[in-house]
């Protein structure tokens, strides 16, 4: 399948390049033939013919430049439109997969989407590159994809876990890493890092690998905070939502132990924007797609 797609792309690229070359060659040949004849007919002296030859050379270069501009413009618009459509389709696939992972629990279906949105804002506030922020905001929706491999009763359990239950639930990170292993793109690599590492702690007391500090991928550090924030500030069947200030104080308290202090600082700087995220979601409780930035800003 991959080889077919690769060959298909090469075939289309070759066909397009040949088309451009043929059109350019044909137009150039016609121009030379007819402009030379016109130069002979119109030129009444060697100097006159030379002037006409120079003028037609300038005209040819100008027309070739205009042709190249129009062609490149058309191709660029086409490529950008296809890239936008691909990105939108990829984004939707991630959201649908995330929703599938949480399908067994109605209360957490939108949790993964809020975590994705908050994670993207944290990454942006930390000054990460736009492409990295985009990857994090998409991939974060799959942070709990490993719960697909956890028993339904355990996923829906509302009490206090026994040690055995806790160890079983913690396996969702390992399962998520296995589901997303051997990534072929940067986006999927980010998704795997998040699924596998979002329960690691800054002080090294997390799971599954006991990583600490900057050993933990930055995308997982962003999601770790976003995940806890949403768990605290959202209601569940078994608990009420914490007030924003209560959740904020808890996040700050856990800085340097659970969370990267740099991510906590980003959280505090982005607080107004993050609060708007929850204002929007309170007005759209059953939505299963991330809102556009314009919608959250207008909320």
Secondary structure, 3 states (H helix, E strand, C coil): CHHHHHHHHHHHHHHHHHHHHHHHHHHHHHHHHHHHHHHHHHCCCHHHHHHHHHHHHHHHHHHHHHHHHHHHHHHHHHHHHHHHHHHHHHHHHHHHHHHHHCCCCHHHCCHHHHHHHHHHHHHHHCCCCHHHHHHHHHHHHHCCHHHHHCCHHHHCCCCCCCHHHHHHHHHHHHHHHHHCCCCCCHHHHHHHHHHHHCCCCCCCCCCCCCCCHHHCCHHHHHHHHHHHHHHHHCCECCECCCCHHHHHHHHHHCECCCECHHHHHHHHHCHHHHHHHHHHHHHCCCCCCCCCHHHHHHC
